[in-house]
Amino acid sequence: MRFTPRESEIVRLIASDYSDKEVARALGISGHTLRTHLSRLYRRHGVHSRAAAVAVWLLSGRLPEG
């Protein structure tokens, strides 16, 4: 399953070692909104952790920037 543009933004930042707080700040959203995005992302891609989300994202052919 493909990552949405927002999911890719979130996972790219996570892959760059951003904390949840830093991801939320970088995207201009609240921590609660980020947690909602992550919960939906995990469910949609069948993962249960940040590391697994990054692994699936990388296996889909994405590369972290920076």
Buried (B, 14 or more C-beta within 10 A) or exposed (E): EEBEEEBBBBBBBBBBEBEBEEBBBBBEBEEEEBEEBBEEBBEEBEBEEBEEBBBBBEEEEBEBEE
